Amino acid sequence: MSSNAIDLVYEKLSSTGPDGFEGLIVKLLENLTGYKFHLADSGRQLGRDMSSDFIDGSVIAIECKRYKESTTLNSRELLGEMDQACDYIPFLDLWVLVTTKFIPSQLHSELSNKALREGIVFEGISKNNEFPDISFLEVLYAQAEKIIFDFLESKLSQGEKEELSLRFEEIRQNKNYDSMLKNLKNKFDTAEIGYNHWKKLQNNWLINCFTSEDKSRKEYGQLLNVKEDSQTLIKRDLAWDKIDDWYYNWGSNKSFLAVLGEEGDGKSWTVASWIANKIEENNEFPSVVFLSSRNVNETSPREILANVINKRQNFNNLEFCLNKIDNWLNKSIDEKPLMLIVLDGINERYSLKHWRKLLEHLSDDSWKDKIALIITSRTAYWERVFSDLSYLNKREEIIPPYNDEELTAALSHFDLNINDISNDLLPMIRKPRYFDLMVKFRDRITKSGDVTAARLIYEDWKDRLERKDNLTELDNNSFRNIIKELALKYKKGKEKVLISEVEELLPGFIREKEILLDDLCTGGILRRQSGKYKVDENLLNLGFGLLLVEQAEEAYNENQNLNDVIGKWLEPYIGMDVKAKICEAAVLHSFMLDCPEDIKVSLLFAWVNSQNSGQKVQETFFAYFPLDKKSYTLLAEKIWRNEYNDPWVQDLIMDAFLSWDNLLKNSDFIISTFEKWLGYIHPEGFPFQRRGEREGEEIREEIESCIGLKLEPGVLDYYGYKIMVIENDGLLRLGRFALAVISHLPRSVFIHAIAIGCVAESIMGRSNKYKLFKWVVNSAQSSVWEGIKEEVKNLISIDNKITKKAAYRLLSFEGSRKAYKIKQNLPDDLFPEHPLKKKYEEDPCKFFGQLKHKDIEECLNREDLNLMSIAKKINPFCIDPSLTVPKKVKEKLPSLFESIDVSDIRINRFKTVEDSKLEDIEPIFYTSAPEKLVDFIHNIVLDLNNRKDVSLEQLTFFLLKHYLIFTEKEFKKFLTFGKNSIVIKILMRQKNMQSNIYLNLY
């Protein structure tokens, strides 16, 4: 089929008008793109025959040329029409030529170059033979065959319709059709060419950067993830209001805004969050170019923006981007800016000359009338460099730290309130940067420890140095050395230093030194005073801490006594609060630098023994535990080695362990430490065994004879149970410490440690912690039977009396029927017979201790026993419903009340003898004669007549416990004693019928 059949389409149509070639092209393009196109009015084409609506804000002009075969395209005419379109169509983005003629390559090149100079895009749709047998114009026809037939319904014969239909089908079957149709659609994809498309793309990209920690850090060298879902944004209402005021009044004064503040006050976050909020709530908000100072390499705003557009849209054509910017700037706009540029952190990079030149360009009328500008900078830098430049049309706003309302809101997002924060931290976390660091540490709390002022300062500067690429000469080690040297000068009496002395400490050449010095000053590390510099107090303490660590390292390498060296170094600060701060800083540094354990433990020891340390240490000591658990356990051993207890320090260490219970339960190190502490044995037994005639050597011989081994200090592998032989009595107390901590944790992982403790005490021949072991096992929230059973199985399998004793104790602690059954199979001679056992067996009923259940009946039927004694002995068994009290005993029970003086019951807040008697006999009355007890209680009510003040109050409380057995008579008795408000309140809290009846009576 000849391609000439296509010529039928335009041969049947006039060139212009809605019913002509132009009208058909409108319908075909609308079908192709989904956009809406409009024909230009006759005589007002101005370089286009039709134009688009704003397609997502982009503008397209289309020129249609229907020529006879003999007519040639006129280059001058077409270039002139493009000129007209650029001059009269605001923000034109795409100029399309649709023609029935072949567009020669030279003309195509001329039109493309002209478009490039104008900052627009040119596309052509013609009969060019881009591929064999098929052109873009034919593809445009073939993709909408029905539209063509409907448009030419009255102008085509049936034969012409069939001929065209065959040609269209032939085009669609062409192997290149699909790719050409896609390319044709892409010609109208204006996402890369229009201002409003650029605005949408740029602002979406910016919001995307703000939604990710990684993306914002990569792009801006800092965290600006203000829109991240997991990020809690605290709205800075006062600051936002000031930025709003500047923005909404920008049209009247065209000033730029300088947002100022100290390091960490949240300047960048405030601006970024304000911008993100504006973009999301207002589709008309201009495009925003947010630039970190490190990315502002040029002083020409035209080149800066062209580079941004070129990079963002992958044009790879800087000239086109430059012309596009000129095109945008040359258009008239309203009182709102075409674009908002943010220069973030200008104090961090480049020279004064660089920024002044850029600001002068942006202050030129061609820019300041179209572009709004926000600058963020440290206050000290801005005031020194730019504040006095009156020719700059600027407005300055300072971002303060969090106020009370903002801080309260910030804390509430983490279920905290101001009372949860220590006094040291509270002023610091008003700075958003410190607040974020505090939250960051709380999130990773099990890895790095809790938040302290010293830790916050340390981590703040460590983080600053890591994220600031303008401080390449100053790494973490260099910074520590500078602070250390400045602290040394201070310690030698030089509180202020000259600029030359500071520069001597800084690395790099002159320019690098200037940048570093400026950053240290504007960042608050150094403060100018009378032409000299003084180190910030917080950093000074960190510097002293570094010096102390250095001194300790030297002493360690020379095998000196660390406690003496550290104590001597701290002598000038004895009695001063700063001593504890220096020790804390030294501990922190020693942990971070991973110093030898002896150094870390000695510094911890100096810290907890600082004079006047008190509450300050209590608030921060436990915070560093996760950084180095081993050092804290070694400190515990150092403290407990002392013969005498130090309750304050020991409680402090206990608090450190218990503050991190979630960390301990899965820590192999802590488990092995507690196994070691519970496995301590002294070859001469417990201290209490060495009293009187028994000497340590005698006990040693007894223990060594029992286990068949000579005991020497060190680890003893006793049938797979690691026992530690020690010669320090104080360390034996660490077993109690271990059990106290275990009692706060899931027991299952510590069953082996408890088994080791049982073996250790079996070796020593005494059970010093029996009740503690039993309580720890019994108070477990979940069953520990499986763990106990495995340990017992292993201990019993060893043919050894000591391990079987340990098994017996474990089973006794667990106390279940299963445990009892296994225990009954153990040898009877494991333990020597208790001397009281024989005494009990002689006469259980007269034995001073507790009665056994099997002997109750015998005692109840004895005639020779005191009735009060019987009642007291069977007291624990009265809850047993099967207990039967003989009739003769029941008949005698009322006589017990005769021995109780009612006037002495509850006469004060302390228990009397009569109170104890009543408590002892009440249970047997509940079981055998409750009506007699009721009568006795009723009689006690009568004694209210004789009571007043405390005695009346205490008896009232006692009787109220029994008010359910009162009759109307007893209750009314209460009413005669001053309408007792306490009684009424208690009854009102009861939810039963009888209390309501009494209240109604009242």
VENWOCOR-V53022 format. One record per residue. N is the residue number from 1. RES is the residue in one small letter. SS is DSSP state (@ for helix, = for strand, . for the rest). Layout:
# VENWOCOR-V53022
N:RES:SS + N:RES:SS
This chain:
# VENWOCOR-V53022
1:m:. + 2:s:. + 3:s:@ + 4:n:@ + 5:a:@ + 6:i:@ + 7:d:@ + 8:l:@ + 9:v:@ + 10:y:@ + 11:e:@ + 12:k:. + 13:l:. + 14:s:. + 15:s:. + 16:t:. + 17:g:. + 18:p:. + 19:d:. + 20:g:. + 21:f:@ + 22:e:@ + 23:g:@ + 24:l:@ + 25:i:@ + 26:v:@ + 27:k:@ + 28:l:@ + 29:l:@ + 30:e:@ + 31:n:@ + 32:l:@ + 33:t:@ + 34:g:. + 35:y:. + 36:k:. + 37:f:= + 38:h:= + 39:l:= + 40:a:. + 41:d:. + 42:s:. + 43:g:. + 44:r:. + 45:q:. + 46:l:. + 47:g:. + 48:r:. + 49:d:. + 50:m:= + 51:s:= + 52:s:= + 53:d:. + 54:f:. + 55:i:= + 56:d:. + 57:g:. + 58:s:= + 59:v:= + 60:i:= + 61:a:= + 62:i:= + 63:e:= + 64:c:= + 65:k:= + 66:r:. + 67:y:. + 68:k:. + 69:e:. + 70:s:. + 71:t:. + 72:t:. + 73:l:. + 74:n:. + 75:s:@ + 76:r:@ + 77:e:@ + 78:l:@ + 79:l:@ + 80:g:@ + 81:e:@ + 82:m:@ + 83:d:@ + 84:q:@ + 85:a:@ + 86:c:@ + 87:d:@ + 88:y:@ + 89:i:. + 90:p:. + 91:f:. + 92:l:= + 93:d:= + 94:l:= + 95:w:= + 96:v:= + 97:l:= + 98:v:= + 99:t:= + 100:t:. + 101:k:. + 102:f:. + 103:i:. + 104:p:. + 105:s:@ + 106:q:@ + 107:l:@ + 108:h:@ + 109:s:@ + 110:e:@ + 111:l:@ + 112:s:@ + 113:n:@ + 114:k:@ + 115:a:@ + 116:l:@ + 117:r:@ + 118:e:@ + 119:g:. + 120:i:. + 121:v:= + 122:f:= + 123:e:= + 124:g:= + 125:i:= + 126:s:. + 127:k:. + 128:n:. + 129:n:. + 130:e:. + 131:f:= + 132:p:. + 133:d:. + 134:i:= + 135:s:. + 136:f:@ + 137:l:@ + 138:e:@ + 139:v:@ + 140:l:@ + 141:y:@ + 142:a:@ + 143:q:. + 144:a:. + 145:e:@ + 146:k:@ + 147:i:@ + 148:i:@ + 149:f:@ + 150:d:@ + 151:f:@ + 152:l:. + 153:e:. + 154:s:. + 155:k:. + 156:l:. + 157:s:. + 158:q:@ + 159:g:@ + 160:e:@ + 161:k:@ + 162:e:@ + 163:e:@ + 164:l:@ + 165:s:@ + 166:l:@ + 167:r:@ + 168:f:@ + 169:e:@ + 170:e:@ + 171:i:@ + 172:r:@ + 173:q:@ + 174:n:. + 175:k:. + 176:n:. + 177:y:@ + 178:d:@ + 179:s:@ + 180:m:@ + 181:l:@ + 182:k:@ + 183:n:@ + 184:l:@ + 185:k:@ + 186:n:@ + 187:k:. + 188:f:. + 189:d:. + 190:t:@ + 191:a:@ + 192:e:@ + 193:i:. + 194:g:. + 195:y:@ + 196:n:@ + 197:h:@ + 198:w:@ + 199:k:@ + 200:k:@ + 201:l:@ + 202:q:@ + 203:n:@ + 204:n:@ + 205:w:@ + 206:l:@ + 207:i:@ + 208:n:@ + 209:c:@ + 210:f:@ + 211:t:. + 212:s:. + 213:e:@ + 214:d:@ + 215:k:@ + 216:s:@ + 217:r:@ + 218:k:@ + 219:e:@ + 220:y:@ + 221:g:. + 222:q:. + 223:l:. + 224:l:. + 225:n:. + 226:v:. + 227:k:. + 228:e:. + 229:d:. + 230:s:. + 231:q:. + 232:t:. + 233:l:. + 234:i:. + 235:k:. + 236:r:. + 237:d:@ + 238:l:@ + 239:a:@ + 240:w:@ + 241:d:@ + 242:k:@ + 243:i:@ + 244:d:@ + 245:d:@ + 246:w:@ + 247:y:@ + 248:y:@ + 249:n:. + 250:w:@ + 251:g:@ + 252:s:@ + 253:n:@ + 254:k:. + 255:s:. + 256:f:= + 257:l:= + 258:a:= + 259:v:= + 260:l:= + 261:g:= + 262:e:. + 263:e:. + 264:g:. + 265:d:. + 266:g:. + 267:k:@ + 268:s:@ + 269:w:@ + 270:t:@ + 271:v:@ + 272:a:@ + 273:s:@ + 274:w:@ + 275:i:@ + 276:a:@ + 277:n:@ + 278:k:@ + 279:i:@ + 280:e:@ + 281:e:@ + 282:n:. + 283:n:. + 284:e:. + 285:f:. + 286:p:. + 287:s:= + 288:v:= + 289:v:= + 290:f:= + 291:l:= + 292:s:= + 293:s:@ + 294:r:@ + 295:n:@ + 296:v:. + 297:n:. + 298:e:. + 299:t:. + 300:s:. + 301:p:@ + 302:r:@ + 303:e:@ + 304:i:@ + 305:l:@ + 306:a:@ + 307:n:@ + 308:v:@ + 309:i:@ + 310:n:@ + 311:k:@ + 312:r:@ + 313:q:@ + 314:n:. + 315:f:. + 316:n:. + 317:n:. + 318:l:@ + 319:e:@ + 320:f:@ + 321:c:@ + 322:l:@ + 323:n:@ + 324:k:@ + 325:i:@ + 326:d:@ + 327:n:@ + 328:w:@ + 329:l:@ + 330:n:. + 331:k:. + 332:s:. + 333:i:. + 334:d:. + 335:e:. + 336:k:. + 337:p:. + 338:l:. + 339:m:= + 340:l:= + 341:i:= + 342:v:= + 343:l:= + 344:d:= + 345:g:. + 346:i:@ + 347:n:@ + 348:e:@ + 349:r:. + 350:y:. + 351:s:. + 352:l:@ + 353:k:@ + 354:h:@ + 355:w:@ + 356:r:@ + 357:k:@ + 358:l:@ + 359:l:@ + 360:e:@ + 361:h:@ + 362:l:@ + 363:s:. + 364:d:. + 365:d:@ + 366:s:@ + 367:w:@ + 368:k:@ + 369:d:. + 370:k:. + 371:i:= + 372:a:= + 373:l:= + 374:i:= + 375:i:= + 376:t:= + 377:s:= + 378:r:= + 379:t:@ + 380:a:@ + 381:y:@ + 382:w:@ + 383:e:@ + 384:r:@ + 385:v:@ + 386:f:. + 387:s:. + 388:d:. + 389:l:. + 390:s:. + 391:y:. + 392:l:. + 393:n:. + 394:k:= + 395:r:= + 396:e:= + 397:e:= + 398:i:= + 399:i:. + 400:p:. + 401:p:. + 402:y:. + 403:n:. + 404:d:@ + 405:e:@ + 406:e:@ + 407:l:@ + 408:t:@ + 409:a:@ + 410:a:@ + 411:l:@ + 412:s:@ + 413:h:. + 414:f:. + 415:d:. + 416:l:. + 417:n:. + 418:i:@ + 419:n:@ + 420:d:@ + 421:i:. + 422:s:. + 423:n:@ + 424:d:@ + 425:l:@ + 426:l:@ + 427:p:. + 428:m:@ + 429:i:@ + 430:r:@ + 431:k:. + 432:p:@ + 433:r:@ + 434:y:@ + 435:f:@ + 436:d:@ + 437:l:@ + 438:m:@ + 439:v:@ + 440:k:@ + 441:f:@ + 442:r:@ + 443:d:@ + 444:r:. + 445:i:@ + 446:t:@ + 447:k:@ + 448:s:@ + 449:g:. + 450:d:. + 451:v:. + 452:t:. + 453:a:@ + 454:a:@ + 455:r:@ + 456:l:@ + 457:i:@ + 458:y:@ + 459:e:@ + 460:d:@ + 461:w:@ + 462:k:@ + 463:d:@ + 464:r:@ + 465:l:@ + 466:e:@ + 467:r:@ + 468:k:. + 469:d:@ + 470:n:@ + 471:l:@ + 472:t:. + 473:e:. + 474:l:. + 475:d:. + 476:n:@ + 477:n:@ + 478:s:@ + 479:f:@ + 480:r:@ + 481:n:@ + 482:i:@ + 483:i:@ + 484:k:@ + 485:e:@ + 486:l:@ + 487:a:@ + 488:l:@ + 489:k:@ + 490:y:@ + 491:k:@ + 492:k:. + 493:g:. + 494:k:. + 495:e:. + 496:k:. + 497:v:= + 498:l:. + 499:i:@ + 500:s:@ + 501:e:@ + 502:v:@ + 503:e:@ + 504:e:@ + 505:l:@ + 506:l:. + 507:p:. + 508:g:. + 509:f:. + 510:i:@ + 511:r:@ + 512:e:@ + 513:k:@ + 514:e:@ + 515:i:@ + 516:l:@ + 517:l:@ + 518:d:@ + 519:d:@ + 520:l:@ + 521:c:@ + 522:t:@ + 523:g:. + 524:g:. + 525:i:. + 526:l:= + 527:r:= + 528:r:= + 529:q:= + 530:s:. + 531:g:. + 532:k:= + 533:y:= + 534:k:= + 535:v:= + 536:d:. + 537:e:@ + 538:n:@ + 539:l:@ + 540:l:@ + 541:n:@ + 542:l:@ + 543:g:@ + 544:f:@ + 545:g:@ + 546:l:@ + 547:l:@ + 548:l:@ + 549:v:@ + 550:e:@ + 551:q:@ + 552:a:@ + 553:e:@ + 554:e:@ + 555:a:@ + 556:y:@ + 557:n:@ + 558:e:. + 559:n:. + 560:q:. + 561:n:. + 562:l:@ + 563:n:@ + 564:d:@ + 565:v:@ + 566:i:@ + 567:g:@ + 568:k:@ + 569:w:@ + 570:l:. + 571:e:@ + 572:p:@ + 573:y:@ + 574:i:. + 575:g:. + 576:m:. + 577:d:@ + 578:v:@ + 579:k:@ + 580:a:@ + 581:k:@ + 582:i:@ + 583:c:@ + 584:e:@ + 585:a:@ + 586:a:@ + 587:v:@ + 588:l:@ + 589:h:@ + 590:s:@ + 591:f:@ + 592:m:@ + 593:l:. + 594:d:. + 595:c:. + 596:p:. + 597:e:@ + 598:d:@ + 599:i:@ + 600:k:@ + 601:v:@ + 602:s:@ + 603:l:@ + 604:l:@ + 605:f:@ + 606:a:@ + 607:w:@ + 608:v:@ + 609:n:. + 610:s:. + 611:q:. + 612:n:. + 613:s:. + 614:g:@ + 615:q:@ + 616:k:@ + 617:v:@ + 618:q:@ + 619:e:@ + 620:t:@ + 621:f:@ + 622:f:@ + 623:a:@ + 624:y:@ + 625:f:@ + 626:p:@ + 627:l:@ + 628:d:. + 629:k:@ + 630:k:@ + 631:s:@ + 632:y:@ + 633:t:@ + 634:l:@ + 635:l:@ + 636:a:@ + 637:e:@ + 638:k:@ + 639:i:@ + 640:w:@ + 641:r:. + 642:n:. + 643:e:. + 644:y:. + 645:n:. + 646:d:. + 647:p:@ + 648:w:@ + 649:v:@ + 650:q:@ + 651:d:@ + 652:l:@ + 653:i:@ + 654:m:@ + 655:d:@ + 656:a:@ + 657:f:@ + 658:l:@ + 659:s:. + 660:w:. + 661:d:@ + 662:n:@ + 663:l:@ + 664:l:@ + 665:k:. + 666:n:. + 667:s:. + 668:d:@ + 669:f:@ + 670:i:@ + 671:i:@ + 672:s:@ + 673:t:@ + 674:f:@ + 675:e:@ + 676:k:@ + 677:w:@ + 678:l:@ + 679:g:. + 680:y:= + 681:i:= + 682:h:= + 683:p:. + 684:e:. + 685:g:. + 686:f:. + 687:p:@ + 688:f:@ + 689:q:@ + 690:r:@ + 691:r:. + 692:g:. + 693:e:. + 694:r:. + 695:e:. + 696:g:@ + 697:e:@ + 698:e:@ + 699:i:@ + 700:r:@ + 701:e:@ + 702:e:@ + 703:i:@ + 704:e:@ + 705:s:@ + 706:c:@ + 707:i:@ + 708:g:. + 709:l:. + 710:k:. + 711:l:. + 712:e:. + 713:p:. + 714:g:= + 715:v:= + 716:l:= + 717:d:= + 718:y:= + 719:y:. + 720:g:. + 721:y:= + 722:k:= + 723:i:= + 724:m:= + 725:v:= + 726:i:= + 727:e:. + 728:n:. + 729:d:. + 730:g:@ + 731:l:@ + 732:l:@ + 733:r:@ + 734:l:@ + 735:g:@ + 736:r:@ + 737:f:@ + 738:a:@ + 739:l:@ + 740:a:@ + 741:v:@ + 742:i:@ + 743:s:. + 744:h:. + 745:l:. + 746:p:. + 747:r:. + 748:s:@ + 749:v:@ + 750:f:@ + 751:i:@ + 752:h:@ + 753:a:@ + 754:i:@ + 755:a:@ + 756:i:@ + 757:g:@ + 758:c:@ + 759:v:@ + 760:a:@ + 761:e:@ + 762:s:@ + 763:i:@ + 764:m:@ + 765:g:. + 766:r:. + 767:s:. + 768:n:. + 769:k:. + 770:y:@ + 771:k:@ + 772:l:@ + 773:f:@ + 774:k:@ + 775:w:@ + 776:v:@ + 777:v:@ + 778:n:@ + 779:s:. + 780:a:. + 781:q:. + 782:s:. + 783:s:. + 784:v:. + 785:w:@ + 786:e:@ + 787:g:@ + 788:i:@ + 789:k:@ + 790:e:@ + 791:e:@ + 792:v:@ + 793:k:@ + 794:n:@ + 795:l:@ + 796:i:@ + 797:s:@ + 798:i:. + 799:d:. + 800:n:. + 801:k:@ + 802:i:@ + 803:t:@ + 804:k:@ + 805:k:@ + 806:a:@ + 807:a:@ + 808:y:@ + 809:r:@ + 810:l:@ + 811:l:@ + 812:s:@ + 813:f:@ + 814:e:@ + 815:g:. + 816:s:. + 817:r:@ + 818:k:@ + 819:a:@ + 820:y:@ + 821:k:@ + 822:i:@ + 823:k:@ + 824:q:@ + 825:n:. + 826:l:. + 827:p:. + 828:d:. + 829:d:. + 830:l:. + 831:f:. + 832:p:. + 833:e:. + 834:h:. + 835:p:@ + 836:l:@ + 837:k:@ + 838:k:@ + 839:k:@ + 840:y:@ + 841:e:@ + 842:e:@ + 843:d:. + 844:p:. + 845:c:. + 846:k:. + 847:f:. + 848:f:. + 849:g:. + 850:q:. + 851:l:. + 852:k:. + 853:h:@ + 854:k:@ + 855:d:@ + 856:i:@ + 857:e:@ + 858:e:@ + 859:c:@ + 860:l:@ + 861:n:. + 862:r:. + 863:e:. + 864:d:. + 865:l:. + 866:n:. + 867:l:@ + 868:m:@ + 869:s:@ + 870:i:@ + 871:a:@ + 872:k:@ + 873:k:@ + 874:i:. + 875:n:@ + 876:p:@ + 877:f:@ + 878:c:. + 879:i:. + 880:d:. + 881:p:. + 882:s:. + 883:l:. + 884:t:. + 885:v:. + 886:p:. + 887:k:@ + 888:k:@ + 889:v:@ + 890:k:@ + 891:e:@ + 892:k:@ + 893:l:@ + 894:p:@ + 895:s:@ + 896:l:@ + 897:f:@ + 898:e:@ + 899:s:@ + 900:i:. + 901:d:. + 902:v:@ + 903:s:@ + 904:d:@ + 905:i:. + 906:r:. + 907:i:. + 908:n:. + 909:r:. + 910:f:. + 911:k:. + 912:t:. + 913:v:@ + 914:e:@ + 915:d:@ + 916:s:@ + 917:k:@ + 918:l:@ + 919:e:@ + 920:d:@ + 921:i:@ + 922:e:@ + 923:p:@ + 924:i:@ + 925:f:@ + 926:y:@ + 927:t:@ + 928:s:@ + 929:a:. + 930:p:@ + 931:e:@ + 932:k:@ + 933:l:@ + 934:v:@ + 935:d:@ + 936:f:@ + 937:i:@ + 938:h:@ + 939:n:@ + 940:i:@ + 941:v:@ + 942:l:@ + 943:d:@ + 944:l:@ + 945:n:@ + 946:n:@ + 947:r:. + 948:k:. + 949:d:@ + 950:v:@ + 951:s:@ + 952:l:@ + 953:e:@ + 954:q:@ + 955:l:@ + 956:t:@ + 957:f:@ + 958:f:@ + 959:l:@ + 960:l:@ + 961:k:. + 962:h:. + 963:y:@ + 964:l:@ + 965:i:@ + 966:f:. + 967:t:. + 968:e:@ + 969:k:@ + 970:e:@ + 971:f:@ + 972:k:@ + 973:k:@ + 974:f:@ + 975:l:@ + 976:t:. + 977:f:. + 978:g:. + 979:k:. + 980:n:. + 981:s:@ + 982:i:@ + 983:v:@ + 984:i:@ + 985:k:@ + 986:i:@ + 987:l:@ + 988:m:@ + 989:r:@ + 990:q:. + 991:k:. + 992:n:. + 993:m:@ + 994:q:@ + 995:s:@ + 996:n:@ + 997:i:@ + 998:y:@ + 999:l:@ + 1000:n:@ + 1001:l:@ + 1002:y:.
